[in-house]
Each structure stands twice: as C-alpha cells, then as structure tokens.
Amino acid sequence: MSYTWTNWVGNQSFTAQELVKPVDEQGVIDAVKRAASADQHVRVLATGHSFTPIVQTDGMLLDLAAINGVYSVDTATKRAVVGSGTQIKQMGDPLWELGLGLRNQGDIDDQRIAGAISTGTHGSGTRFGSFSSTLKRARIVTATGDVLEVNESTPDLLYAAQVSVGMLGVMTEMELQVTDRYRLGEAITHESFEDVMSTFYERVEQNRNFGFFWFPSEASAELYNIEIPAGQQATDTCHVKTFNEVADDVPDSAIEHHRVDRSYKIYVMEYSPNFHELEYFVPLEKGADAIRALREFMFTQLPISIFPMEVRTVGKEEGWLSSQYGRDTVVISVSGQPGTEYWDYLRSVDKLLGEFDARVHWGKLHFLTRDQLFDRYPKAQEFIDIRRQYDPKGMFLNDHLRPLFS
C-alpha cells in the first residue's frame, strides 16, 4: 500500500509506493532485492528531523525502527555496536551502566543513529567531530542486496560511508567509538554581542562545548523558549551556553543556568517545530568575520527576521562529505518561519556565507549546486565514484540528491 510521509516541521511531504518495516538485516536484504527486481527506488526514513527532502522516494520506503538497541560493547577499546534504528536517547543509560558514553552530541536526541551519522549531525566543540566521525565499522545492504562490510581496513569506503546521506545503501549495524562516561556542568549567561565576540576564539579554545544564540529583536528569544533575565533586553544580545566536565564528587544540580548531571542529560534542549532551518559551516578562522557579516546583513536588510542566529563549532574529521572534512568549522544556523515566504531571505544568507567557503548540513535547507559541491568538498568525485560502483543505477538516489551525485 502507498504511504504518505511528512517530516517533523511539515515542510517536506511525499507519497511512496510502499512502506516496509524490516525487523532484521535479512528483512532489509529481502526488501532491497525485491525493489531491485521491480526497478524501484529505495530510501530510508528515520524520525523526520531533516528539513531537506532526503527521505523522499517514488518507490520503497524502509522504516528500520525495529532494528535497534546496543548490541555489544567492548569496554577495553571503547567501541559500541548498535542497530541502525537506535535512537540517540536509547544509548545513554546502557552505555552509562558500562562506564561509557557518547563523545559528544547535539541538543536533540530523538534522531536514529543511522540518520544522524549519514547527515553529519553534530554537537559543539572543536575537540570533537560529528556523530559521523565516530563511525568505525558498518554493515550496508547495497543495491544488489549484498552486504558490504566497511571498517578501518577499508579507509576509503569508511570515509565515504561516514556521511553518505543514504546513497551507498541501507546501514543495518554500526560500530561507534565511544568514551569513558562523564558528567557535565552547564553554565548559561546573557551577554552583549560585542562582549561575546571580543573573546570568541578564547571561549572556543577554553570550553569543552560552547555556543550561543544571537537575538536580532525583542521577540527572538521566546521563539526557542529562552527566558531573558528580568530587566534586560533581548535585541543584539546573546544567550551563551557552555558545558564543561565536572568531577564525580560534584553533586547533581537542577539549579537554573547551572545544571550538573550525566552528559547525555545535559546536552538536550526542547524545541517546538516552529522553524525551517538553514545551517552552514565556515572555516574556523573565518568564523568571526562571517558571524559579524551575517548580523549586519540581518540588521540592515532583513529587519522582519526575528529568528535567532545560532553559533557553534565542530572539529575537523575525515568523512568525504563531512562539512568538517579537513578543517575545524564554525556552524551558523538561521531559520525561517513556517507559513511565511522566507526563500529570498535564505538564498541571501546562502550567498553571503558562500563568500566564506561555506559547506552545508545535508539535513538542513541549502542551495548547493553541483559546481559548488566540487569546489567546496575536495573528495566529492571520490565519493561519487564509490557511489556509482555500489549503486550504478541510482536506486538510492532521489530528485533532491540526483542533481548533485548522479
């Protein structure tokens, strides 16, 4: 039966010919072989947190929710084997009980791990790459229904798989590099833009995790449920958040603006799906200039834009399609409001940040062209060559990905 899918914010929706819910790897193999015999395209859905049409297909849609769980853990090597349908929030407790934890994570933990890895989902801090950088082994069902084992003995395949946007096949199992468990202390401050930017690089260097929201108007903060301190304004100020590790003997705390808890409980922030987001990555050394340029542009050219600008950093990694390939980055996110015409605004932001050699988040709105792909991603051709090798007919491409990667 046909199946209509819509993402979490409602800006992407389509109808696939059928929805298949395999319960194990053999079920995935059977589904892919059946799709191949029927000349169907195949894509995999997750929790729908992408803003781009990367899930869209006119053929078979796979739901891997049943292929989940922490399968095994090697505490000596600090490696965890998980099913591709495992949600990030399902990993915290099991790893903690074994003395381990994720190296880093973002502020939403509902995503399934395969989707987070495939799109380069990330947290903050230049000491860490994205989720993709922690992938050390994967089992991938290719377009023929064969299982491809990717690991550190096949580095080119591994680097292609780390951020593949589902184009190499269907991941069923992955081995992740984790770390010793740790606790975090959160510190939140409300500061002027200039106070934050005058010490921007020092803060990046000194803190494990550092990021901020810049508010262009008085209405900005409430869009993300952020409270401004009594008696202070929001316009041209920053909501600054830092996380640093704390010792085990520091007690847990729920004190506002200074929580202390297990790492995976501190990272998460609650969002209402009231925005459509564009997120671009510029080289770290260009980050401060890019932030200032975008602030000036929003003030002078887009006075009706009230969504905050979010700023974080991510460390360099080796995945060929990673936004951090070979370089530390500053991540700049801007949003548009559903129900309003925001495309001209986002295209203007795209043009401005493009001048700073910006790469894109594959799960966020973007306007990347094929020429820009080859210009900004040094290993784009190598990725395409591997994609063609394992999927020569483009089973795992769709209308969004085909112009870039065919």
C-alpha positions as CSV (number, residue, x, y, z in Angstrom):
1,M,0.0,0.0,0.0
2,S,1.1,3.6,-0.6
3,Y,2.4,5.6,2.3
4,T,2.4,9.3,2.9
5,W,5.3,10.7,4.9
6,T,5.7,14.2,6.5
7,N,8.7,15.4,8.4
8,W,8.6,16.9,11.9
9,V,8.1,20.6,10.9
10,G,5.8,19.8,7.9
11,N,7.8,21.4,5.1
12,Q,8.5,18.0,3.4
13,S,5.8,15.5,2.4
14,F,5.5,12.8,-0.2
15,T,3.8,9.5,-1.0
16,A,5.9,6.4,-1.5
17,Q,4.6,3.3,-3.3
18,E,5.0,1.2,-0.2
19,L,6.4,1.3,3.3
20,V,8.4,-1.8,4.5
21,K,9.4,-2.4,8.1
22,P,12.1,-5.0,8.3
23,V,12.9,-6.5,11.7
24,D,16.4,-7.6,11.0
25,E,19.1,-7.4,8.4
26,Q,17.7,-10.3,6.4
27,G,14.5,-8.4,6.1
28,V,16.4,-5.4,4.6
29,I,18.1,-7.7,2.1
30,D,14.8,-9.2,1.0
31,A,13.2,-5.8,0.6
32,V,16.1,-4.4,-1.4
33,K,16.2,-7.4,-3.7
34,R,12.5,-7.1,-4.3
35,A,12.9,-3.4,-5.1
36,A,15.7,-4.1,-7.5
37,S,13.6,-6.7,-9.3
38,A,10.8,-4.1,-9.7
39,D,13.2,-1.3,-10.6
40,Q,12.1,0.7,-7.6
41,H,14.0,3.5,-5.9
42,V,14.6,3.0,-2.1
43,R,15.1,5.4,0.7
44,V,15.1,5.0,4.5
45,L,13.0,7.1,6.9
46,A,14.1,7.9,10.4
47,T,12.4,10.3,12.8
48,G,12.0,13.1,10.2
49,H,14.2,15.7,11.8
50,S,15.7,16.8,8.4
51,F,14.4,19.9,6.7
52,T,15.5,18.7,3.2
53,P,13.8,16.1,1.0
54,I,16.5,13.5,1.5
55,V,13.9,10.8,2.6
56,Q,11.7,11.4,-0.5
57,T,11.2,8.5,-2.9
58,D,8.7,7.4,-5.5
59,G,9.3,3.8,-4.7
60,M,10.0,1.8,-1.5
61,L,10.4,3.5,1.9
62,L,12.1,1.5,4.6
63,D,11.5,2.0,8.3
64,L,14.2,0.4,10.4
65,A,12.8,1.3,13.9
66,A,12.8,-2.4,14.8
67,I,16.5,-2.8,14.1
68,N,17.6,-1.1,17.3
69,G,19.5,-1.5,20.5
70,V,23.0,-1.5,21.9
71,Y,24.1,-5.0,20.7
72,S,27.5,-5.2,22.3
73,V,30.2,-3.1,24.0
74,D,33.9,-3.6,24.2
75,T,35.0,-1.6,27.3
76,A,38.7,-2.1,26.5
77,T,38.6,-0.5,23.1
78,K,35.6,1.7,24.0
79,R,33.5,0.5,21.0
80,A,29.8,0.0,20.9
81,V,27.9,-1.9,18.3
82,V,24.3,-0.6,17.7
83,G,21.4,-1.2,15.4
84,S,20.7,1.4,12.8
85,G,17.3,2.2,14.0
86,T,18.5,3.0,17.6
87,Q,17.6,6.5,18.8
88,I,20.3,8.5,20.4
89,K,18.3,8.7,23.6
90,Q,18.2,4.9,23.8
91,M,22.0,4.8,24.1
92,G,22.6,6.9,27.2
93,D,21.6,4.6,30.0
94,P,23.1,1.3,28.6
95,L,26.4,2.9,27.9
96,W,26.5,4.7,31.3
97,E,25.9,1.5,33.1
98,L,29.0,0.1,31.5
99,G,31.1,3.1,32.3
100,L,30.9,4.7,28.9
101,G,29.2,7.5,27.0
102,L,28.9,9.2,23.6
103,R,31.9,11.5,22.9
104,N,29.6,14.4,22.1
105,Q,26.0,15.0,20.9
106,G,23.6,17.7,19.9
107,D,20.6,19.2,21.5
108,I,18.0,16.8,20.0
109,D,18.3,13.2,20.9
110,D,15.3,11.7,19.1
111,Q,17.2,11.0,15.9
112,R,18.0,7.5,14.9
113,I,21.7,6.9,14.9
114,A,22.0,5.9,11.2
115,G,20.3,9.1,10.2
116,A,22.5,11.2,12.5
117,I,25.6,9.6,11.1
118,S,24.5,9.8,7.4
119,T,23.7,13.5,7.6
120,G,26.6,14.7,9.8
121,T,24.6,15.6,12.9
122,H,26.8,17.2,15.4
123,G,27.2,18.8,18.8
124,S,29.5,21.7,19.6
125,G,33.2,22.0,20.4
126,T,36.3,21.8,18.2
127,R,37.7,18.9,20.2
128,F,35.0,16.7,18.6
129,G,33.8,15.8,15.1
130,S,30.2,15.0,14.3
131,F,28.5,11.7,15.0
132,S,29.8,10.6,11.6
133,S,33.4,10.8,12.8
134,T,32.8,8.1,15.5
135,L,31.7,5.5,12.9
136,K,34.4,2.8,12.7
137,R,32.5,-0.1,11.1
138,A,29.2,-0.5,9.3
139,R,27.2,-3.2,7.6
140,I,25.5,-1.8,4.5
141,V,23.0,-3.6,2.2
142,T,23.9,-2.4,-1.3
143,A,21.7,-2.1,-4.4
144,T,22.2,-5.8,-5.2
145,G,21.1,-7.0,-1.8
146,D,24.6,-7.9,-0.9
147,V,26.1,-6.9,2.5
148,L,29.1,-4.6,2.4
149,E,31.3,-4.6,5.5
150,V,33.0,-1.2,5.9
151,N,35.7,-0.8,8.5
152,E,39.1,0.7,9.2
153,S,40.8,-1.8,6.9
154,T,38.9,-0.2,4.0
155,P,39.5,3.5,4.8
156,D,38.2,4.9,1.5
157,L,34.9,3.0,2.0
158,L,34.7,4.1,5.6
159,Y,35.3,7.8,4.7
160,A,32.6,7.6,2.1
161,A,30.2,5.9,4.4
162,Q,30.6,8.2,7.3
163,V,28.5,10.9,5.7
164,S,26.7,9.2,2.8
165,V,23.2,10.6,3.1
166,G,21.9,7.0,2.5
167,M,23.4,6.9,-1.0
168,L,25.6,3.8,-0.6
169,G,22.8,1.6,0.6
170,V,21.0,0.7,3.8
171,M,23.0,0.7,7.0
172,T,21.9,-2.1,9.4
173,E,24.6,-2.1,12.0
174,M,27.4,0.2,13.0
175,E,30.3,0.2,15.4
176,L,30.9,3.5,17.2
177,Q,33.9,4.9,19.0
178,V,32.6,6.0,22.5
179,T,34.5,7.2,25.5
180,D,34.6,6.9,29.3
181,R,31.4,8.2,30.8
182,Y,31.5,11.8,32.1
183,R,29.3,14.4,33.8
184,L,28.8,18.0,32.6
185,G,28.2,21.3,34.3
186,E,26.1,23.7,32.3
187,A,26.7,27.5,32.5
188,I,24.3,30.0,30.8
189,T,24.9,33.7,30.6
190,H,23.1,36.6,28.9
191,E,25.7,38.9,27.3
192,S,26.0,41.6,24.7
193,F,27.1,40.6,21.2
194,E,30.3,42.5,21.4
195,D,31.2,41.0,24.8
196,V,30.8,37.5,23.3
197,M,32.7,38.3,20.0
198,S,35.6,40.0,21.7
199,T,36.6,36.7,23.3
200,F,35.0,34.4,20.7
201,Y,38.1,32.3,19.9
202,E,39.2,32.2,23.5
203,R,35.9,30.7,24.5
204,V,36.1,28.2,21.7
205,E,39.5,27.1,23.0
206,Q,38.8,27.1,26.7
207,N,35.4,25.3,26.8
208,R,34.5,21.7,26.0
209,N,31.3,22.9,24.4
210,F,30.5,26.5,23.6
211,G,27.7,28.0,21.6
212,F,25.2,30.9,21.6
213,F,22.0,32.3,20.2
214,W,22.1,35.9,19.0
215,F,18.8,37.7,19.1
216,P,18.1,40.3,16.4
217,S,14.9,41.5,18.1
218,E,12.9,41.5,21.3
219,A,10.7,38.8,20.0
220,S,13.5,36.4,19.2
221,A,14.1,34.6,22.5
222,E,10.6,33.3,23.0
223,L,10.7,31.5,19.7
224,Y,13.0,29.0,21.3
225,N,11.5,29.2,24.8
226,I,14.5,31.1,26.1
227,E,13.9,33.5,29.0
228,I,15.7,36.8,29.1
229,P,16.8,37.9,32.6
230,A,14.4,40.4,34.2
231,G,15.0,44.0,33.3
232,Q,17.3,43.2,30.4
233,Q,16.7,43.5,26.6
234,A,17.0,40.8,24.0
235,T,17.9,42.8,20.9
236,D,21.5,42.4,19.9
237,T,22.3,40.2,22.9
238,C,23.4,36.5,23.2
239,H,22.2,33.5,25.1
240,V,25.5,31.8,25.8
241,K,25.8,28.2,26.8
242,T,28.9,26.3,27.8
243,F,29.4,22.7,29.0
244,N,32.5,21.5,30.9
245,E,33.2,18.3,32.6
246,V,32.9,18.1,36.3
247,A,34.3,15.6,38.9
248,D,32.2,12.7,40.1
249,D,32.0,14.1,43.6
250,V,30.2,17.3,42.4
251,P,26.6,16.7,43.2
252,D,23.8,16.7,40.6
253,S,22.1,20.1,40.4
254,A,18.9,21.3,38.7
255,I,19.7,24.9,39.5
256,E,18.6,27.2,36.7
257,H,21.6,28.2,34.4
258,H,23.9,25.8,36.3
259,R,22.7,22.2,35.9
260,V,25.0,19.3,36.7
261,D,24.2,15.8,35.5
262,R,25.2,12.9,33.3
263,S,26.4,14.2,29.9
264,Y,23.5,12.8,27.9
265,K,21.0,14.5,30.2
266,I,22.7,17.9,29.9
267,Y,23.0,18.2,26.1
268,V,19.3,18.0,25.3
269,M,17.1,21.1,24.7
270,E,13.4,21.0,23.9
271,Y,12.3,22.6,20.7
272,S,8.9,23.4,19.2
273,P,8.8,22.6,15.5
274,N,8.1,26.2,14.6
275,F,11.0,26.9,12.3
276,H,12.7,25.9,9.0
277,E,16.5,25.9,9.4
278,L,19.5,26.5,7.2
279,E,22.8,25.6,8.7
280,Y,26.2,26.4,7.0
281,F,29.8,25.6,8.1
282,V,32.6,28.0,7.5
283,P,36.3,27.5,8.3
284,L,37.1,28.3,11.9
285,E,39.4,31.1,11.1
286,K,36.7,32.9,9.0
287,G,34.0,32.3,11.6
288,A,34.1,35.5,13.5
289,D,34.0,37.6,10.3
290,A,31.1,35.5,8.9
291,I,29.1,36.0,12.1
292,R,29.6,39.7,12.1
293,A,28.7,39.9,8.4
294,L,25.5,38.0,8.9
295,R,24.5,40.1,11.9
296,E,25.0,43.3,9.9
297,F,23.0,41.8,7.0
298,M,20.1,40.8,9.2
299,F,20.0,44.2,10.9
300,T,20.2,46.3,7.7
301,Q,18.5,44.2,5.1
302,L,16.1,41.8,7.0
303,P,14.6,43.8,9.8
304,I,11.5,41.5,9.8
305,S,13.6,38.4,10.5
306,I,13.3,37.6,14.2
307,F,14.6,34.1,14.5
308,P,17.8,33.9,16.4
309,M,21.1,33.1,14.7
310,E,22.7,30.1,16.4
311,V,26.5,29.7,16.5
312,R,28.6,26.6,17.4
313,T,31.8,25.0,16.4
314,V,32.8,21.4,15.3
315,G,36.2,19.8,15.0
316,K,37.7,18.5,11.7
317,E,37.1,15.0,10.5
318,E,37.9,12.6,7.6
319,G,34.4,11.8,6.1
320,W,34.5,12.9,2.5
321,L,31.1,14.6,2.5
322,S,31.5,15.9,6.0
323,S,31.1,19.7,6.5
324,Q,34.2,19.5,8.6
325,Y,36.3,17.5,6.2
326,G,39.9,18.5,6.9
327,R,39.1,21.6,8.9
328,D,37.6,22.9,12.1
329,T,34.5,24.9,11.5
330,V,32.1,27.5,12.8
331,V,28.5,26.5,12.4
332,I,26.0,29.2,11.7
333,S,22.3,28.5,11.7
334,V,19.4,30.7,10.7
335,S,15.7,29.9,10.4
336,G,12.6,31.0,8.6
337,Q,9.0,30.8,10.0
338,P,6.6,28.2,8.5
339,G,3.8,29.8,6.6
340,T,5.8,32.8,5.6
341,E,7.8,33.5,2.4
342,Y,11.4,33.1,3.6
343,W,13.1,31.7,0.5
344,D,14.6,35.0,-0.6
345,Y,16.0,35.5,2.9
346,L,17.6,32.1,3.0
347,R,19.0,32.5,-0.5
348,S,20.5,35.8,0.6
349,V,22.1,34.1,3.6
350,D,23.4,31.3,1.3
351,K,25.0,33.9,-1.0
352,L,26.6,35.8,1.9
353,L,28.0,32.7,3.7
354,G,29.1,31.2,0.3
355,E,31.7,34.0,0.2
356,F,33.2,32.4,3.3
357,D,33.6,29.0,1.7
358,A,30.6,27.6,3.5
359,R,29.6,23.9,3.4
360,V,26.1,22.7,4.1
361,H,24.4,20.4,6.6
362,W,22.8,17.7,4.5
363,G,19.7,17.6,6.7
364,K,19.1,21.3,6.7
365,L,17.8,23.6,3.9
366,H,20.5,24.5,1.4
367,F,21.0,25.6,-2.2
368,L,24.2,23.8,-3.0
369,T,24.9,23.3,-6.7
370,R,27.0,20.6,-8.3
371,D,29.7,23.1,-9.2
372,Q,29.8,24.2,-5.6
373,L,29.9,20.6,-4.4
374,F,33.1,20.0,-6.3
375,D,34.5,23.4,-5.3
376,R,33.9,23.1,-1.6
377,Y,34.2,19.3,-1.0
378,P,37.6,18.1,-2.1
379,K,36.6,14.5,-2.1
380,A,33.3,14.8,-3.9
381,Q,34.4,13.0,-7.0
382,E,35.9,10.1,-5.0
383,F,32.5,9.8,-3.2
384,I,30.6,9.8,-6.4
385,D,32.9,7.1,-7.9
386,I,32.2,4.8,-4.9
387,R,28.5,5.5,-5.0
388,R,28.4,4.6,-8.7
389,Q,30.4,1.4,-8.0
390,Y,27.8,0.1,-5.5
391,D,24.7,1.6,-6.9
392,P,25.2,2.1,-10.7
393,K,21.5,2.5,-11.4
394,G,20.9,5.1,-8.7
395,M,18.5,3.0,-6.6
396,F,19.2,5.1,-3.5
397,L,19.1,8.5,-5.2
398,N,16.1,10.8,-5.4
399,D,15.2,14.0,-7.1
400,H,17.0,16.0,-4.4
401,L,20.2,14.1,-4.5
402,R,20.4,13.1,-8.2
403,P,21.5,16.6,-9.5
404,L,24.4,16.6,-7.1
405,F,25.6,13.0,-7.0
406,S,24.4,11.1,-10.2
